């Protein structure tokens, strides 16, 4: 079992430090008991971290490096994270609630971001622009400077890696605010930075409340760029604060993603998509397959298969689920579980039918049995509002146009899916769906190399892939009269 220290500190300018706001208890969602305590940052801590990051950036310690050299440092961080994955996975499972085997997947994914962006560091190249005889004109990409990164609780290691690796690869310094629900495992990034030999101030990590440290960070005059993953309401507040300082943001704000299942879909294979699409991480995934829009001719069969998948999953404390694919873990907190159950209750009042689930799997942990809802129509709340839990809503359609209309009928637009043997139909749907990423015949197809981000209230900017690098650099044009 992982060594859970009684107290964990923040990390500013290469030093482990206490928090100006005292300490906060970190709750194990499987027991509802305090797992450990963590330093809690206040506005003064944020200011110290931002000033340290700015000082490091202005020193040129990262920007003066040859990019390929900087990339090696980034890759080295990934190597360190991977080498510590066993203990790290146990800590992640304890503080977040996900199965141990899922935690291992998250850590492997985090390491992959450092490998990928370390490799990409030397590819951020400018171009020459012809202006005719007597001129030499070219573009040059420069880092913004201080990147503020506000990390959600559902994937605290992988989401940090996603933004931190890209920021460091392009020469930025970072101030990371972890969630107060899952701050413990963030320590690994400080240790990895030290192992790799990054300069002090390049990586700063704080646990703080959004109303205190979060507000101080997003409104700080020396922050040059902001990355946020979370709710629409918080994203709007962050974008508003950033606008006052004219600071660019990358906002990933969740979704209500739909899979359109046509009459010719392979439902045997689709059972695997159901397993991973809505019950992985107990449905606490921004791109979860929370809606299935199925052709009426396959509706009854799909409901039966969804019920079978849901009932096959054992719900247990994440730390006890060791084998790959085994069971489903906790939700992150009782508050999250209660919110999901409340939304299910309102859905039933509005006409939905519970096929299975819709109750706590035991009295102690923050757990919700894998749930399937039938008779969901586009008009009821749960068809358009994000549950962020293991709750599948099933809707019916009669023709392709209706399926697209239902899928596009929310304020979100993060991902979508199409399941059919007809490639022409899939291509037409992919063009018509209002989503930043469209999966065809496999939910979560893609990887670290593929750009990810939303339309509508799912946010703006792109994470992952080469596209993400442009979030962290600004273009300078240099025109020379020869």
N, C-alpha and C positions, 0 to 999 in steps of 0.2 A: 504493500500500500504506500502511496505517496506520503512524503514527509510534509505535513501541513503545519507550518509554523504558526504560533499563536498571533503573530503580527507581521504585516508586510508594509514596506515603505514605498513612497514615491521616488522618482528618479529624475533629478534635475542637474544638468551640467556635469554629468559624470559622478554624482554623489547620491547616495540613498538618504532620503530626508523624511522627516515627519511632515504632517499636514497642518496648516494653520487653522483648519476647521476641526481638528481633533481626529477621531477615528470613527469608522463605520463598521458595523457587523456584516459579515458576508454569510448569507443563509444557505444551507444545503437544502435544495428543494425536495429531496427525497425524505428528509426527516423534519423539516421546518425548524431545525435547530441551528444555532450559530456555529458555523464551520471554523471561522477565524475572524480577525479584524484587519482592517486596512486603513492606512493613513488617508485622510480626507483633505483635499486641497481647497484653499480659498482663493480669492482674487489676487492676493499678494503672491501666492505660490505660482499662479498662472503668469503674473508679470515677470517673476524671476525666470521662469522657464522660457518665455518668449524672448526676454532680453538675452538669455544664454544662447538661444538658437540664432538670434540676429547677430550676435557677436561672432559666433562661429562662422556664419555665412559671410559676413563682411571680411573675415580674416582670409578668405580664399582657400581655406584648408581643403575643401572638397572641389571647388570650381577650378582650382589651378591644376588639379590632377588630370592626367590623360584619361579620357573616359573609360578606356578598357581597364585601367588600373582601378578606377572607382567601381567598375562593374565587378571586379574580383572581390572587393570588400563586401559588396552586396551579396554575392554568391556565398561568401564565407559565412555570412549571417544565417543563410538557409541551411548550410551544412551543420552549424551549431544547433539550430532548432531541431533538425532531424535526429541528431545524435542524442538528444535529450527527450525523445518523444514518449518513452514509456512513463516516466514520472509526470511529464507534462499532461499526457492524456488522462491520467488518473486525477490530477488536480482539476482539469477542465470538466471531467465527468462529475466530480463532486460539487463544483461551484455552479455549473450550468444545468446539470441534470441529464444530459444526453448520454446514451450508451457509450461505454468505454471504446467499443470498436468504431463508433461514429467519431469519437474524439480523435482517434488515430488517423482517420481519413482527413479530418480537418487539419491536423498538424502536417500531414504529408502535403496537403494542398497549400498550406502556408509556405512551406519550404520551397515548393515549386514556383511561387511568385518571386522569391528571391533569386532562384536559378534563372527564371525567364527574364526578369528585368535586368539582372546582372549582365546577361547576354546582350540585351538590347541597348545598354548604356552607350556604346560607341556607334550606334546607328542613328542617333539624333543629329542629322546633318542638314545644313543649309543648302541653298542653291544659288547659282549665278543667274542674274537676270540681264539679258542683252538690252542695252540702251543706245547702241550705235557707237560710232567711232568717237573716241575721246572720253569714254566712261567705263568704269568697272564697278558693277553693282552686285551685291550679294546679300543673302540673309544669314542671320546668325541666331541660334536659339540660346536663351539664357534662363536659368532657373528663377522662379519668383522670389525665393529667399526663405521665408518662414511659412511652412505649411502646417495649418491647424487641422487635426484629424480627430473627429468625434466618432467613437466606435460603438456599435450596438452590442447587446448582450447575447444575441443568438449565435454568432460566430466570432467570438472575441479575438481569437488568434488569427484565423484566416482573413477576417476583414481588416485587421491591423496590417497584416502582411501585404494585402492587396494595395493599400495606399502607401505604406511606408517604403516598400521596395521600389515602387515607381518614383517616389519623391527623392529617395537617396540616389537612385541611378541617374537622375537628371541634375543632381547637385544641390538639392534643397535640404534645409534643416527642418526637423519635425517636432511639433509638440502634440502629443497624443493624449486625449482624454478618454479613459476607459469608462465603461458603465459601472455605476456603483453596485450593480447586481453581480457582475463578473469581472472584478478587477485583478484577481490574484495572478492568473496566468500571464498577464502582461509583463511580468518581471523578465520573461525569457528574451524580450527584445532588447532590454538594457544589457543583459549578459551577452547576448549575441553581438551587440554593437561593440562591447569591450573586447570580446574574443576576436572580432574581425579587425580591430584596431582603428575604428572610427574615432574622430576627434571628439572631445567633450563638447556637448551642446548640440551635436548632430541629431541625437535621439533623446527626447525628454518625455517622461510618462507620468501622468497624473490621474488619480482617481478623484472624481469630484462630482457634485450634484450639478445637474443642468442649470438650475436656477442661480447657482453661485459661480462655480468654476466654468461651466459651459457658457454662460452669458459673458463672463470676463474674457474668455478666450475668443469668442466670435466677434466681440466688439473691440478687441485690442487694436490700437492704431499701428502696431508693428507686425501684425499678421498680414501676410501677402496673398494667401490663398487658403480656402477652406474646403474640406471634404467631410461630408456628413451622410450617414445612413441611419434612417429611422422613420418616424412618423411624419405625415404631411404637415400637421400642426407645428411641430418643432422645426421642420424644414423651412416653413414659411417664416418663422421667427428668426432663424439663422440667416436666411437670405435677406431679410429686412435689415438686420444688424450689419451684415456685410455690405449692403448697398450704401449705408451711411459712410463707410470708408472706401467705397468703390473697389471692393475686393471680390474677385471671381470665386464662384463656388462650384463644386460638384455635388449634386444632391441625388441620392437614391432613396426613394420614399415609399417603397413597397408596392403592392399590387393586389389585384383580384383576378388572377390569371386563369384563363379558360383553355381547356382541351376540347377541340371539336372532334367527335368520334363518328365517322361516317358508317354507312351500312356495310361497307366492304372491309372495315377495319379488322385487324387480327386481334381479337379479344384475349386470346391466350397470352400473347406478348404484352397486351395492355395491362394485365394483372401486375406485371413487374413495374410498369409505369405508375400504377396506383400506389404500390408499395413505397416506391421512392418519391413519387411526386407529392404526396400529401402526408405521409406518416414518418418520413425521415425528419429527425430533429423535432419530433412531435408536432409537425406542421408549422413550426416557428421559422419559416423560410420566406423571405420576401417574394421569391419566385415560385412558391408552392403551387401545385395544381389544385387550387381550391374549388374550381368549378369544372364539371364535365358536362358538355353539351352534346347529347347523344341523339342520333337519328331514332325516330320513334319505333322503327322496326327492330332495333337492337336494345331498346330501353330495358325491358324486363330482364334480358340476359345480363346486361351490364350491371344492373342493380344486384342481381344474385352474385355475380363475381366480386363486386365491390364489398358486399357483405362478407363473403368468404375471406377475402384478404384482410379486412378489418378484424374479424373474429380470430384469425390465425395468429395475431400479434399479442404476445405476452407483454403486459405493462409491468415494469419493475424498476427499482433504483438503477440508474445508469451504470453505476460502478460494478453492478453484478452481471451486466450484460456484456460478456467478453467475446463471444464468437461472432464473426462477421454475419450480418443479417439478422441477428437474434433480437427479437422483441423491439419495444419502443420504450424510451425513458420518460423522464419527468418533463413537465413544463417548467419554465424558469422560476415561477412563483405562484403562490396561491391566488394572488391578484389576477395574474394572467389566466389561470384556470377558471376563476369565478367569472371573469369577463366573457370567456368563450361559452361557458354554460348559460350565462344570461342571454347571449346572442342566439343560442340554440332555442332557448325557451321562447323568445320573441318570434323566431322563425316558425315554430310550431303553432303559436297563436295566429300567425298570418297564413297558415295553410300547409306548411311543410309537414312531412311525416318522418319520424325517426325510424330508420331501418335497423340500426344497431348503434350502440354507444350512448353518448349524451349524458354520461354520469361519471363521477370519479371512480377510478379503478380501485382505490382503497381510501381509508380515512386519514392516513397520515401524510402521504406525499402529495405534491402539487401535480396530480396526474389526472388525465382525462382519457377515458377509453376511446380508442379509435372510432370515429363517428361517421356514419353515412346518412345523409338526408335526401329523401325523395320528395317529389311534388313541389320542388322549388320552382318558382316563376320569377321572371326578371323584375317584377314589381316589389318583391319583398326585400327587406333590409339585407339579409344575409347573402343575397345574390349580387350585391354591389359593394358591400363593406367588408374590409379585411378582418378575418377572425384571428389570424396568427395562432392557429392551433390545429389539432388533428381532426379537422371537420371538412368532409367532402360534401359539396352541394351538387346534386344531379338535376339537370334541366333537359328538356326534350326539344327537338326541332323537326320540321317536316321537309325543308328544302335548304339548299346551300345559302341562299340569300338570308334566310331567317337565322341560320347558324352564325353567320358573320355579324348580323345586326345584334344578336344577343351577346356575342363575345365582345363586341365593341361598345356595349351599352353601360359602361362604368366610367368613372373619372380617371381610372388608372390605365396604364399601358406598358407594363414592364415586360412580360413574356406572354406567349400564347403557343398553342400546339395544334397540329392537324394530324389525324390518324386516318389514313386511307391508302389503298393500293394504287390509286389513280394519281400519277405524278402531275398531270395537267391540273387536276382539281386542287392538289396540294399547292402548286405554284400560284394558282389564282388566289387561293385563300391567303397564302403568305403575303402577297402584295396588298390584299384588302385589310388584313388585320392591323389594328393600330397598336403595335407593340414594338419595343426595341429589339426583341429577339424572338424568332419563331422556330419552334422545334417541329420537325416532321418525323413521325413514327418513332420517336424516342424522347421522352421528357428528360431535360437536362443534357441533351446532346450539346457538344461543344467543350470548351475548356478554358484554361488560362489565356490561351491565344486569341479567343474570340471576344469581341467587344460586347459589353453588357451595360445596359442603361435603359431608361424609360421614356415613354411618351406621356403627355398629359401630366396628371398629378403624381405619376411615378418618378418625376424629377427630370433633371437634365445633366448633360455631361456623360461621359462613358468611362467605366472602369474596365479593367482587363484588356488584353491585346495591346497592339501598338498605339491604338487610338488613345489609350489612357495616358500615354507619355505627354501628349500635347496639353493635358490639364496642368502640367507642372512646369511648363516653359512658356516664355513669351518671345515673340519674334522681334528681332531688331534688324532693320534694313540699313546697310552701309553703302553709300554711293560715293565713288571716288572719281574726281575729274583728273584724267591722266594727261 
